[in-house]
Amino acid sequence: MSNTITFKKINNLAIPAIIAGIAEPILSITDTAIVGNIDVDGIESLAAAGIVGSFLSMLIWVLGQTRSAISAIISQYLGAGKIDEVKTLPAQAIFLNISLSILILLSTVFIIPDIFRLLNASGKILDLCISYYAIRVWGFPLTLFTFAIMGIFRGLQNTFYPMLIAIVGALLNVVLDFIFVYGVDGLLEPMYLEGAAWASLIAQGVMAIMAFVLLITKTSISLKLRFPLHPELGRLVVMSLNLFVRAIALNTALILAVREATALGDNYIGAHTIAINLWLFSAFFIDGYSAAGNIMGGRLLGSKDYNGLYILSKKILRYGLIVSLVLMVLGFVFYQPIGTIFSNDEPVLNTFYSIFFIVILGQPFNTIAFIYDGLFKGLGEMKYLRNTLLTATFIGFIPALFIAKYFELKLYGIWIAFTIWMCIRGGALVLEFRRKYLPLRNID
C-alpha cells in the first residue's frame, strides 16, 4: 500500500477536491464582489453580505460535520474490504442531519433581527441583513444534503463527482448573480442584495439535485431509510458531536471577528468581509490536499498500513506548502487589483490594503493546520480535533483579540489573532500525529 502513495494518486484526488472545495467560498466571493459594486447602498450591502455570510457559514460548518464522519467511516471500511457492511449507514445519517437542520432553520426564523443585532448590525445594515438572510437561509438544508453526499463520494475515494457538482453550482451562481442583482433591461428590474440571495439559493438547489442523481445512478448506496439502526451510527453520532463542538469553537472565533470589525465601522466590516472571503478561498484551495489526506488516510488506517500513512502525511504537507507559496506570490503580485474586484469604495479598499499582507503571510501556517486537520478527520480523531480547536480559540484567539482591542490595533489585531489561532491549531496536530502514529510504522 505504501508504494501507491504517489504524486499522481494524491493529485487525482486533491485537484478535483480543490475545485469542489472552493464552491462555497466562490458563492460567497461572487456575492461579495457583485454586491460591493452596487450603486445603491453598496457599502451597506457589502457589510450585510459579510455578516449574514459569516452566520450562515457557522450554521453550515457546525451541522455539516456529518460529511467528515461519513467519509471517515466509509473510507475505513473500504480499506478493510468491508464496504458492503456499511451501505445502510449514509441514509440514516443524512435523515438525522437534515431533520436537525430544518428544526434549527425554523427556530431562527423568529429571532432573525436579534441574531444580527448581536453582531452589531443596526440601521440600514440590519434591514439588509434581515432581507438577505430570509432568502438565503432556505438553502441551508440543501447545502447540508449536498455536503453529506459529497462525504459519501469521498469515502469511496471519488472526488470527481463532487467537483462536477461544485462547478455547476458556482457557474450558475455567477450567472444568476449578474442577472438578478443588476437586472436585465426590459425584462427584469435590479434586485440588488436580494437578487444575490436568490442566485445563491437556486444554485444550492441545483447542486442538491445533482448530488442526489449522481449518488443513485453512479453508486450502489441507497438513500432509502432502512431499519434496524446501523451499529456504526452511534460512532458516527459521537464523531459528529465532537466535530459539532469543534465547529462551534471555530465559528466563535469567526463570529467574534465579524462582531469586532462591525463595531469599528462600515469601512472596517467591508474590508474584513473582503479579507475573510479571500482567506476562506485560499483555505478551501489548500483543502484539496487536506481532502486527499482525509480520503487516503482513512483507507490506510482501515488496512493498517502505518508506513503508508507516514509517507502520505509527508507528501500532502509538501504539496500543500507549495500551493500556499504560490498563493502568497500571487497575493503580493496582485495586491492592489484584488481589492478592486470586491469594492470601488476608496476608504474600504485602503482599510483592506492595510491588513491584506497579514492574510498573505499566514498561508503556510494555515496549510499545516488544514492538512493535518483533514488527515485527522480521516483517521477518526474527532475528539482530539475538538480539544485542539477549543484550546486554540479560548486560550489563543480570544485573549489575543481582546489584548489587541485594548491596544487599539483595530483590524490589525483581528488578523494577528487569526494568525496565532492557526499556529496553535497546526502545531498541536503535528505533535499529536508524530506522538501517536510514527511509533506504529514498524508494526505489521
C-alpha positions in Angstrom: 0.0 0.0 0.0 2.9 2.4 0.8 4.1 2.2 -2.8 0.7 3.5 -4.0 1.2 6.9 -2.3 2.3 8.7 -5.4 2.1 12.3 -6.7 -0.3 11.2 -9.4 -2.6 9.3 -7.0 -2.7 12.2 -4.5 -3.4 14.8 -7.1 -6.1 12.6 -8.8 -8.0 13.1 -5.5 -6.7 16.5 -4.5 -7.2 18.5 -7.7 -10.9 17.6 -8.1 -11.3 18.2 -4.3 -9.7 21.7 -4.7 -12.3 22.6 -7.3 -15.1 21.1 -5.3 -13.9 22.7 -2.1 -13.9 26.3 -3.4 -17.5 26.1 -4.5 -18.9 27.6 -1.2 -16.3 30.4 -0.9 -16.8 31.2 -4.6 -20.5 31.6 -3.9 -19.7 34.0 -1.1 -16.9 35.8 -3.1 -19.2 36.2 -6.1 -21.9 37.8 -3.8 -19.2 40.0 -2.2 -17.7 41.2 -5.4 -21.0 41.9 -7.2 -22.8 43.3 -4.1 -19.8 45.5 -3.2 -20.1 47.3 -6.6 -23.8 48.1 -6.3 -24.6 51.7 -6.9 -27.4 51.8 -4.3 -26.2 51.2 -0.7 -23.1 49.5 -1.9 -21.1 49.7 1.4 -24.1 48.7 3.5 -24.9 45.8 1.2 -21.3 44.6 1.3 -21.4 44.7 5.1 -24.7 42.9 5.3 -23.5 40.2 2.9 -20.4 39.7 5.1 -22.4 39.5 8.4 -25.0 37.1 7.0 -22.4 35.0 5.2 -20.4 34.6 8.4 -23.5 33.5 10.3 -24.7 31.0 7.6 -21.2 29.6 7.3 -21.3 29.0 11.1 -24.5 27.0 10.7 -23.3 25.0 7.7 -19.9 24.3 9.3 -21.5 23.3 12.6 -24.0 20.9 11.1 -22.0 19.9 8.0 -19.6 17.9 10.1 -21.5 14.7 9.3 -19.8 14.8 5.9 -16.4 14.2 7.5 -17.8 11.5 9.8 -19.4 9.6 6.9 -16.3 9.9 4.8 -14.0 8.6 7.6 -16.2 5.6 8.4 -16.8 4.6 4.7 -13.1 5.0 3.8 -12.0 2.9 6.8 -14.5 0.1 5.8 -13.3 0.4 2.2 -9.7 -0.1 3.3 -10.7 -3.1 5.4 -12.5 -4.6 2.4 -15.9 -4.5 4.2 -17.7 -1.7 2.2 -20.9 -3.8 1.9 -21.3 -3.8 5.7 -21.9 0.0 5.8 -24.3 0.7 2.9 -27.3 1.4 5.1 -25.5 4.0 7.3 -25.5 7.1 4.9 -29.3 7.3 4.6 -29.8 7.1 8.4 -27.1 9.8 8.9 -28.4 12.1 6.3 -32.0 11.8 7.6 -30.8 12.7 11.1 -28.8 15.6 9.9 -31.4 17.2 7.6 -34.1 16.8 10.3 -31.9 18.7 12.8 -31.1 21.4 10.2 -34.8 22.0 9.4 -35.5 22.3 13.2 -32.7 24.9 13.6 -33.8 26.8 10.4 -37.4 27.1 11.7 -36.2 28.2 15.1 -34.0 31.1 13.7 -36.9 32.5 11.6 -38.4 34.1 14.6 -35.3 35.7 16.0 -33.5 37.0 12.9 -33.3 40.7 14.0 -31.9 39.7 17.4 -29.3 37.5 15.8 -27.8 40.3 13.7 -28.1 42.9 16.5 -25.8 40.6 18.5 -23.3 41.0 15.6 -23.6 44.8 15.9 -25.7 45.3 12.8 -28.0 48.3 13.0 -30.0 50.7 10.9 -29.8 50.1 7.1 -27.3 47.3 7.5 -29.6 45.5 9.9 -32.5 45.8 7.4 -30.4 44.5 4.6 -29.2 41.6 6.8 -32.8 40.6 7.6 -34.0 40.6 3.9 -30.8 38.8 2.6 -30.9 36.1 5.3 -34.7 35.5 5.0 -34.0 34.2 1.4 -30.6 32.6 1.8 -31.4 30.6 4.9 -33.6 28.2 2.9 -30.6 26.9 1.1 -29.2 25.7 4.4 -30.7 22.2 4.4 -29.9 21.9 0.7 -26.2 22.6 1.3 -26.1 20.1 4.2 -27.7 17.4 2.0 -25.1 18.1 -0.8 -22.2 18.1 1.7 -23.3 14.7 3.1 -23.4 13.1 -0.3 -20.0 14.6 -1.1 -18.8 12.9 2.1 -20.1 9.5 0.7 -18.2 10.0 -2.5 -15.1 11.0 -0.7 -15.3 7.8 1.4 -15.5 5.9 -1.8 -12.2 7.6 -2.9 -14.1 9.7 -5.5 -13.7 13.4 -5.7 -14.7 13.7 -9.4 -18.4 13.9 -8.9 -18.2 16.4 -6.1 -16.1 18.5 -8.5 -18.8 18.4 -11.2 -21.5 19.4 -8.6 -19.4 22.3 -7.4 -18.5 23.6 -10.9 -22.2 23.6 -12.0 -23.3 25.3 -8.8 -20.5 28.0 -8.9 -21.0 28.9 -12.5 -24.8 29.0 -12.2 -24.5 31.3 -9.1 -22.2 33.7 -11.0 -24.6 33.9 -14.0 -27.7 34.4 -11.8 -25.9 37.0 -9.7 -25.4 39.3 -12.6 -29.0 38.7 -13.9 -30.7 39.2 -10.5 -28.5 41.8 -8.9 -28.2 44.2 -11.8 -31.4 43.2 -13.7 -32.0 42.9 -17.4 -33.2 45.9 -19.4 -36.8 45.5 -20.3 -37.1 42.1 -18.6 -36.1 42.2 -15.0 -35.7 45.1 -12.5 -32.5 45.1 -10.5 -33.0 43.2 -7.2 -29.7 44.3 -5.7 -28.8 42.4 -2.5 -31.9 40.2 -2.5 -31.0 39.2 -6.1 -27.7 37.8 -4.8 -29.6 35.8 -2.2 -31.9 34.3 -4.8 -29.0 33.4 -7.0 -27.3 31.5 -4.2 -30.5 29.7 -3.2 -31.2 28.5 -6.8 -27.6 27.4 -7.2 -27.7 25.4 -3.9 -31.0 23.7 -5.1 -29.4 22.6 -8.4 -26.4 21.3 -6.6 -28.6 19.2 -4.2 -30.5 17.7 -7.2 -27.3 16.8 -9.0 -25.8 15.2 -5.9 -28.9 13.1 -5.4 -29.0 11.9 -9.1 -25.3 11.1 -9.2 -25.4 9.1 -6.0 -28.3 6.9 -7.0 -27.1 6.4 -10.6 -23.3 6.0 -10.0 -23.1 4.1 -6.7 -24.8 1.1 -5.1 -25.5 3.2 -2.0 -29.2 3.8 -1.4 -30.8 6.8 0.4 -33.8 4.7 1.3 -34.2 4.8 5.1 -33.9 1.2 6.4 -34.0 -0.3 9.9 -32.6 -1.5 12.2 -30.2 1.3 13.0 -26.7 0.6 11.8 -24.2 -0.4 14.5 -21.8 2.4 13.3 -24.5 5.1 13.7 -23.6 5.6 17.3 -19.9 6.1 16.5 -20.9 8.5 13.7 -23.1 10.5 16.0 -20.2 10.7 18.6 -17.8 11.8 15.9 -20.3 14.3 14.6 -20.9 15.7 18.1 -17.2 16.1 18.7 -16.9 17.9 15.3 -20.1 19.9 16.3 -18.4 21.3 19.4 -15.2 21.9 17.4 -17.2 23.8 14.8 -18.8 25.9 17.5 -15.4 26.8 18.8 -14.2 27.6 15.2 -17.1 29.8 14.5 -16.9 31.5 17.8 -13.6 32.9 16.5 -15.1 33.8 13.1 -18.2 35.5 14.6 -16.3 37.4 17.2 -14.0 38.7 14.5 -17.1 39.9 12.5 -18.6 41.4 15.6 -15.5 43.4 16.4 -15.0 44.5 12.8 -18.6 45.7 12.6 -18.2 47.7 15.8 -15.3 49.5 14.2 -17.5 50.9 11.4 -18.7 50.3 7.9 -15.3 50.6 6.3 -13.8 48.1 8.6 -16.5 45.4 8.2 -16.4 46.0 4.5 -12.6 45.4 4.5 -12.9 42.5 6.8 -15.5 40.9 4.6 -13.2 41.1 1.6 -10.2 39.7 3.7 -12.2 36.8 5.2 -13.6 35.8 1.8 -10.1 35.6 0.4 -8.9 33.8 3.5 -11.6 31.2 3.1 -11.0 30.9 -0.6 -7.3 30.1 0.0 -8.2 27.8 2.8 -10.5 25.7 0.6 -7.9 25.8 -2.2 -5.3 24.3 0.1 -8.1 22.0 1.5 -7.8 19.9 -1.7 -4.7 18.2 -0.2 -6.4 18.1 3.2 -9.2 16.1 1.4 -6.7 13.8 -0.1 -5.3 13.1 3.4 -8.8 12.6 4.7 -9.7 10.1 2.0 -6.5 8.2 1.8 -5.7 8.4 5.5 -8.9 6.6 6.4 -8.3 3.8 3.9 -4.7 3.3 5.0 -5.8 3.2 8.7 -8.5 0.6 7.8 -5.9 -1.6 6.1 -3.4 -0.9 9.0 -0.7 0.5 6.6 1.0 2.8 9.0 4.1 3.2 6.8 1.9 4.4 4.0 0.2 6.8 6.4 3.5 8.3 7.4 4.5 8.7 3.7 1.1 10.2 2.9 1.5 12.8 5.7 4.8 14.0 4.4 3.8 14.2 0.7 0.5 16.0 1.2 2.1 18.6 3.5 4.9 19.2 0.9 2.4 19.7 -1.9 0.2 21.9 0.3 3.1 24.1 1.2 4.0 24.5 -2.4 0.4 25.6 -3.2 0.5 28.1 -0.2 3.7 29.6 -1.5 2.2 30.1 -5.0 -0.9 31.8 -3.4 1.5 34.1 -1.4 3.3 35.2 -4.5 0.0 35.8 -6.4 -1.3 37.7 -3.4 1.7 40.1 -3.3 1.9 40.5 -7.1 -1.8 41.3 -7.5 -2.1 43.1 -4.1 -3.9 46.2 -5.5 -6.1 44.7 -8.3 -7.5 42.0 -5.9 -9.2 44.6 -3.7 -10.8 46.4 -6.7 -12.6 43.2 -7.6 -14.7 43.5 -4.5 -15.3 47.2 -4.0 -14.8 50.6 -5.6 -15.1 52.5 -2.3 -11.7 54.0 -1.5 -12.0 54.0 2.3 -12.9 50.3 2.3 -10.0 49.5 -0.1 -7.5 51.5 1.9 -8.5 49.7 5.1 -8.3 46.3 3.3 -4.9 47.0 1.8 -3.6 47.9 5.3 -4.1 44.3 6.6 -4.0 42.1 3.5 -0.3 41.4 4.0 -1.2 39.6 7.2 -3.6 37.3 5.4 -1.0 36.5 2.8 1.9 35.8 5.3 -0.4 33.5 7.3 -0.8 31.0 4.3 2.0 28.5 5.4 0.6 28.3 8.9 -2.9 27.7 7.5 -1.6 25.0 5.3 -0.1 23.0 8.2 -3.3 23.3 10.2 -5.6 22.4 7.3 -3.5 19.4 6.0 -3.4 17.7 9.4 -7.0 18.7 10.2 -8.1 16.7 7.1 -5.8 13.8 7.9 -7.1 13.6 11.5 -10.7 13.5 10.2 -9.9 10.6 8.0 -8.3 8.8 11.0 -11.5 9.4 13.1 -9.6 11.5 15.6 -12.5 13.8 16.2 -12.0 14.2 19.9 -8.5 15.5 19.6 -9.6 17.9 16.8 -12.3 19.1 19.2 -9.9 19.7 22.0 -7.4 21.4 19.7 -10.0 23.9 18.5 -11.2 24.6 22.0 -7.7 25.4 23.1 -6.8 27.4 20.1 -10.0 29.5 20.4 -10.3 30.1 24.1 -6.6 30.2 25.1 -5.2 31.6 21.8 -7.6 33.6 19.6 -9.9 35.2 22.2 -7.2 36.5 24.5 -5.2 37.8 21.6 -8.3 39.5 20.1 -9.1 41.4 23.3 -5.5 42.3 24.1 -5.3 43.7 20.6 -8.5 45.6 21.2 -7.1 47.1 24.4 -4.1 48.4 22.5 -6.5 49.7 19.8 -4.9 47.7 17.0 -8.3 47.6 15.2 -8.3 45.3 12.1 -4.6 44.5 12.6 -5.5 43.0 16.0 -8.2 40.8 14.5 -5.9 39.3 11.9 -3.0 38.9 14.3 -5.4 36.9 16.5 -6.3 34.7 13.5 -2.6 34.0 12.8 -2.0 33.0 16.4 -5.1 30.8 16.3 -3.8 28.9 13.2 -0.4 28.4 14.7 -1.8 26.7 17.7 -4.1 24.5 15.6 -1.3 23.3 13.3 1.3 22.9 16.0 -0.9 20.7 18.2 -1.9 18.4 15.3 1.7 17.9 14.1 2.9 17.0 17.6 0.0 14.5 18.2 0.4 12.8 14.8 4.1 12.3 15.5 3.5 11.0 19.0 0.7 8.6 18.2 1.3 7.3 14.6 5.1 7.4 14.0 5.8 4.7 16.5 3.4 2.4 14.7 5.3 2.4 11.4 7.2 -0.8 12.0 4.1 -2.7 13.2 2.8 -5.3 10.7 
